Amino acid sequence: MAASLKLPLVPASFFGMVLGLSGLANAWRVGARIWHLPGLVGEVLTFLALAVWLLLIVLYALKWMVAREEAFKEVAHPVQCCFIGLVGVATMLVAGGLLPYSRIGAETTFLIGAVYTLAFSVWRTGGLWQGGRDIATTTAVLYLPSVAGSFVTAIVGAALGFPQWAQLFFGAGFFAWLAIESALLHRLLTGPALAPPLRPTLGIQLAPPTVGALAYISVTQGAPDMLVHAMVGYGVLQALIMLRLLPWIMKEGFSPAYWAFTFGATALAAAPMRLVERGDVGPVTQLAPILFVAANIVVGLVALATIWLIANRKLVIGWVELADRGAGAVGRG
């Protein structure tokens, strides 16, 4: 009798977990430098993000090997397709986490992630420019290929010692953010209400100004200026709007889609902390500890809720049954 194995068909959106964990790890690393917080916490979170990334990379690669039809369905989906860009973004964040331990490993991993991210951004954006899109499917996921990808390339690239390249990618992300945000807000204001399953994607709306602020800090030197303060301020405004909308967003209850909130939340905490590290004074010194605590709460709650779903077998994903050591898909559960 042939042995069988059930393989989870992991959606690309699950890579958002790596973004949230990496973002929180970065905030703890900064906290260890400016507030003398336990450095071990940041390192544990870094390796937890690495472990989650490795697991997801393996499962996502297997998905393309044994369930290619399902993988192509994701590519063709008007919303889920943009999450595929998170594969490269997560890879670059892992590279940044590895930098204190292996520069060669960090540079190699970053290069792979950066090339993938740029290629996917160009391909996906080119498809979007051809039109024919249903306005009801226009959500904040549109930020992921070009905005998130470019900003993270700038952040990690600068940390690896490529400041001029990082500045180019910051510019790409910054202007893509402004262009996409205008289109997205027009859709939110004048189009139909987001369907309940799509509402958690609004959490991504918090990321552009906050991750962009981190990217700007990474590619500049000297005293913080008005632009970075403005980006942090806009991020705080987005966070307050998210809080106001939370009952509406959570109409259908929790799902792993809520990891969309975590990267922006951790970046909103880390940006003021980095400004404090650069000698900034004023409101950011008061905001930094509050936002740091809030980021830990957000990631902690989302992580615990996800673990609860897994423990109670309520995490809804597809499965493919493999036989003869994964030689082929023989059925679906």
N, C-alpha and C positions, 0 to 999 in steps of 0.2 A: 504494500500500500504506500503510495507516495505521500511524503510529508508535506504539510501545508503551513503557510504562515500568512497572517493578516498584516498588511502594511497600511499605515495611515496615509491618506492622501493629503499631505500638509499643504494648506494654501500659503501663498507668498506673504499674505498679510501677517502670518505668525512671526515673521522677522521683526515686526514691531516690538516684540518682547526684547530682542537684543538691543534695540535703540533705547528703550526705557531703562534697562539694566545698565547699559554702558553710560547713559547720561547720568544716572544716579551715582555710578562709580566715579565718574569725573568730578561730580560735585563734592563727593566725600574726599577725593584727593586734594581738591582745592581747600576744603575745610580743614584738612590736616595741616596744610601750610599756613593758613591765616588764623585759625582758631585752635590749633593744636588738638584737633579731634583724633581719635584712634585711627592711625593709618591703615591698620589691618582691615577695617571695614571696606575701604575703597578697593583694596587688593582682592578681598574675597568676592566682592561684587564684580570686579573685572574678570576674574576667572569663572564666575558663575555665568556671566554674559558670554564668555568664550565657549563654555560647555554647551549652553543653549544654542549658540551659533553653529557649533560643530554638529550637533544632533540635527538641527534643521537643514543644514547643508546636505548631510547624508540623505535625509528623508526626501528633500526636494529633488536631489539628483536622481534618487531611485524612482521618484514619481515620473520623471522624464524618461526613465529607462523602461519601466514596466507598465505605465499607464499614460502613455503619450497623448492619447485622445483627451483625457481629463486635463492634462497640462495645456494642450492647445485651446481647450474651452476657456481656460483662465486667461490666456493671452488674448482671446477674442472678446472677452467680457468687457463692457464699457467702463466698469468700475474696478473690478478685481485686477485688471491688466496693469494698472499703475502701481499696484503693490509689488509687482515683480521688480521694480526699481529698488526696493528695500534690500534685496539680496546684496547688491553692491554697496549700499550705504552701510548696512550692518557689517560687511566685510571690512570697510575702511575704519569703522569705529573700533572693531576688534584689533585692527592694526595699531591704532593709537594706544589702546590699552596695553599692547605687547611691547611698546617702545622701551620702557625701562628695563625690560628683560632681554630683548634681542633686537638690535637695530636692523640686522639683515632680515630677520623674520618679519619685522614691522614694515620695512620698505617693500619687501616682496608682496606681502599680503595687501598693502595699500595700493600698490601698482595694479594688481589684479582687480581689486575693487574699483579703483578709479577708472580704469579702461572700460570695465563692464558698465559702470554707471554712466559714463559719457556716451558710450555706444547706445545704451538703452534709451537715454534721454533724447538723443538725436532721432532715433527710430520712432519712439512713441510720440514725440512732439510733431514730427513730420506727418504722422498719421492724423493727429488732431487737427492740423492745419488744413487738411483736405475736406473738413466739414462733414455734414451728414450726421451729426451727433444729436441724440435726443436730449433736450435741455434738462429733463428730469433726472438724467444720470450724471449731470455735472455737479461734482462735489469737491471737497477739499483734497481728495486724492490726487487731483491734477497738480498739486504742489510737489508730489514725491519725486517724479523723474528729474526735473530740471532744477527746482528750488532746493529741496532737501539734499539732492545729490551734489549740487554745486557748493552749497554752504559747508557740507561735511568734508568735501574734497579740500576746501580752503582751510578748514580747521586742522585737519590731520596733516595736510601738506605743509602748512606753516610749522607745525610741531616737529615735522621730520626735516625741516631746514630748507624748504623750497618756497620762500616768501613771495617771490615775484609770480610764480605759477599760482600760488594761493590767492594773490590779489586778482588775477584774471578770473579765477573761478568765483571769487566773491562777487565780482561785477556781474558775471553771468547769472548767479543766483539772485542777486539783488534786483536786477531789472526784470528778470523772469517773474519774481515775486510780485512786483508792482503791476505787471501786465495781467497776470493770472488773477490776482486779487480783485481787480476791477471787474473782470468778467464773472468771477464767482459771486461777488456781492450783487451784481446786477441780476444774476440768476436767483439768488436767495430772496432778493427784494421783489422781483417781478414774476418769477416762475412759480410753479406749484410747490407746495410744502414738501420737504424731504420725506420720503417714505420712512416709517419707523426703523426698519433694518439699516437704513443708510445714515441715520442721525448721529451715531457715534463717530462717523468720519469727520464730523465738525471739530472733534478734538484736534485734528491736524492743523486747524486754523490757528492754533496757539503757537505752532512751531516756527513759521517763517520769521517773525520779528525777533524771537528769542534765540533761535539757532543762528539767525543772521547777526544778532548782536555778538554772539560768541565768535562767529567768523570774522566780524569787523575787529574785535579785540585781538584776534589771532594775527591779523595782517597789518596791524598798526602798532606804533610804539609811542612812548611818552604818555603825558597826562590824558585821561579820557576826555572826549569832546562832546559837543551837544548832540551829534548824530547818534552816538551809541546810547546816550541818555534817552533820546527820543524813541529809539527802537525798544529799549526796555520798558519805557512808559506805555508804548503801544501794546507790548506784550502783557503788561498788567491789565490794561483795558480789555484785551481779548480774554484773559483769565476771568475777569469779573463777568463778562458776557456769558462765558461758558457756565459759570455758577448760576446765573439767572436762568439759563436754558436747561439746566440739568434735569429737572422733572420732565420736561418735554422730550429731551434726548433719551431718557431712561424709560420711556413708555413701555418698551417690550422687555425690560429687565436686562440683566448683565449678560455680556458675551465677551469673548476674547477681543472683539473689536475695540473695546475700551482701552486697550494698550495704545491706541492712537493718541490718547491724552498724555502719555507718560513722557515722550521725548520733549515735547514743548514745555511740560511742567518742570522737568529736570534742567532744561536749558534756561528757563526763566529764573531758576534758583542759582545756577552756575554763573550766569552773566554778571549779576551784581557782585557775587563773590570774587570773580576775576577783577572787577573794577576796584573792589576794596584792596585786592592784592596789588593793584597798580597804584595805590595811594589815593584813590578817590575818597571824597568826604561828602557829607550831606545826606540826602534821602536814601541813597543806595546802601549806606551803612546800617540804616534802620530796616530797610526792606530785606536785605540779604538773609538774616537769620530767620525771618518770618517765612520767606519763600523757600528756604532750605527745608524747614520743618514741613511745610506744605507739600513739597516734592516727595519727601519720604513717606508722607501719609498717602499721597496719590498712588505711588508705585506699590507701596505695601498693600493697600486695599485691593488694587487691581490684581496683584500677584496672589494674594490670599483667595480672592474670588475665583481666579483661574484654577488654583489648586483644588478648591472646593468642587468646581465643575468636574475636574478630572477624577477626584476621589469618589464622586457620586455618579460617575459615568454619564454626565450630562453635557460633556463637551461634544458638540455636534460636528463631526468631520466625516468625510468619505473614507472608505476602506477598499482595498483591493486584495483579493486572496491569491496568494502565490503557491505554486506547486513545484515539486522537483527543484528545490533550492532556488526558487525565484525565476525559473526559466520562462515563465509567462503568466499572464493574468488568466485565471480560469473562472472567475466569478466575482461578483461584487456584493458587499454587505452594507 
